[in-house]
């Protein structure tokens, strides 16, 4: 059981909403502007926290400066239970908007299976090519299911 301190300074049992609220607070602290992503595991953990609750596909980008400090984390596309349309043009526009030097892309698989589909591999290649034209590096593509799949760790970038 988890207890939290209420407004009257007395402890009470936490409900699901309390836990979700605190998790979001932790997420926001970990991805505050200027926070350096010092390891792939740190990025993975926070991305999983952001994407795991969704019952539909969500595609996010972590925009980073040249020191890999977080500029922003934006949810760019939403889809259905088994897919989301991702438009490279919109990702490029967002990267230019934030003046990003690099980014990490991520999306979830509501099925819980984090293995990349052929469509995931294709869009990763298209995004990498489009962003290279404006000198923005794609550092990784995470797929969140019950585990987190990293394209970089599997040599797919």
C-alpha positions in Angstrom: 0.0 0.0 0.0 1.1 3.5 -0.7 0.2 6.5 1.6 0.3 10.2 0.8 0.0 13.2 3.0 -3.3 15.0 2.4 -4.0 18.7 2.7 -4.7 18.4 6.4 -1.2 16.9 6.9 -2.7 13.4 7.7 -1.8 10.4 5.7 -4.3 8.6 3.6 -4.1 5.6 1.2 -3.2 6.7 -2.3 -5.6 5.9 -5.1 -4.7 5.4 -8.8 -5.2 9.1 -9.7 -2.7 10.0 -6.9 -0.1 7.6 -8.3 -0.6 8.8 -11.9 -0.3 12.5 -10.7 3.0 11.7 -8.9 4.3 9.8 -11.9 3.6 12.7 -14.1 5.4 15.0 -11.7 8.5 12.7 -11.8 8.3 12.6 -15.6 8.2 16.4 -15.8 11.2 16.7 -13.4 13.2 14.2 -15.5 12.4 15.9 -18.8 12.6 19.5 -17.7 14.1 21.9 -20.2 17.9 21.7 -20.1 18.1 18.2 -18.5 20.9 16.2 -20.2 20.1 12.7 -21.3 23.1 11.0 -19.9 22.2 7.5 -20.7 19.9 5.6 -23.0 18.3 3.9 -20.0 17.2 7.3 -18.5 15.6 8.2 -21.8 13.9 4.8 -22.0 12.5 4.9 -18.5 10.9 8.3 -19.0 9.6 7.5 -22.4 8.0 4.4 -21.1 6.3 6.4 -18.3 5.0 8.8 -20.9 3.7 6.3 -23.4 2.7 3.1 -21.4 -0.7 4.3 -20.3 -2.1 4.9 -23.7 -4.5 2.5 -25.3 -3.9 3.9 -28.8 -0.6 4.6 -30.6 1.1 7.9 -29.8 4.2 9.2 -31.5 6.5 11.6 -29.6 9.8 13.4 -30.2 12.3 14.4 -27.7 14.0 17.5 -29.2 17.6 17.9 -28.0 20.4 20.5 -28.3 23.9 19.7 -29.3 24.8 18.6 -25.8 21.8 16.2 -25.7 19.9 18.4 -23.3 16.1 18.3 -23.6 14.6 21.2 -25.3 11.1 19.8 -25.5 9.1 16.6 -25.6 6.1 16.8 -28.0 3.4 14.4 -28.8 3.2 14.9 -32.6 0.8 12.1 -33.8 -2.0 10.0 -32.4 -3.4 6.9 -34.0 -5.6 3.9 -33.3 -4.9 0.6 -31.4 -2.7 -0.7 -34.2 -1.2 2.3 -36.0 -0.5 6.0 -36.3 0.3 8.0 -39.4 3.6 9.8 -39.1 4.5 12.6 -41.5 8.2 13.4 -41.8 7.4 17.0 -43.0 5.8 17.7 -39.6 8.7 16.2 -37.7 11.1 18.4 -39.7 9.0 21.5 -39.0 9.0 20.8 -35.3 12.7 20.2 -35.2 13.3 23.5 -36.9 10.8 25.2 -34.6 12.8 24.0 -31.5 16.2 24.6 -33.3 17.0 21.0 -32.3 20.4 19.5 -33.1 19.2 15.9 -32.4 16.2 14.0 -31.4 14.9 10.8 -30.1 11.7 9.4 -31.6 9.4 7.1 -29.8 6.0 5.5 -30.0 4.0 2.8 -28.2 2.5 -0.5 -29.2 -0.7 -0.9 -27.2 -0.5 -4.6 -27.9 2.4 -4.8 -25.5 4.7 -6.3 -28.1 7.6 -3.9 -28.7 9.1 -5.6 -31.7 9.3 -3.1 -34.7 7.0 -3.7 -37.6 8.2 -3.2 -41.2 6.3 0.1 -41.2 8.3 1.2 -38.1 11.5 0.4 -39.9 10.4 2.3 -43.0 9.3 5.5 -41.2 12.5 5.5 -39.1 14.5 5.5 -42.3 12.4 8.2 -43.9 12.7 10.4 -40.7 16.4 9.9 -40.5 16.9 10.9 -44.2 14.6 13.9 -43.9 16.2 15.2 -40.7 19.7 14.7 -42.1 18.9 17.3 -44.8 18.6 19.9 -42.0 21.6 18.5 -40.0 19.4 17.0 -37.2 20.6 13.6 -35.9 18.2 10.8 -35.0 19.8 9.3 -31.9 17.3 6.5 -31.3 13.8 5.3 -32.0 12.1 3.6 -29.0 9.1 1.4 -29.2 7.3 1.0 -25.9 5.4 -2.2 -25.1 5.8 -4.3 -22.1 9.5 -3.7 -22.7 11.2 -0.9 -24.6 12.9 -1.7 -28.0 15.8 0.5 -29.0 16.6 0.8 -32.7 20.1 2.0 -31.8 20.8 -0.9 -29.4 19.8 -3.3 -32.2 21.9 -1.7 -34.9 18.9 -0.4 -36.9 19.9 3.3 -37.1 
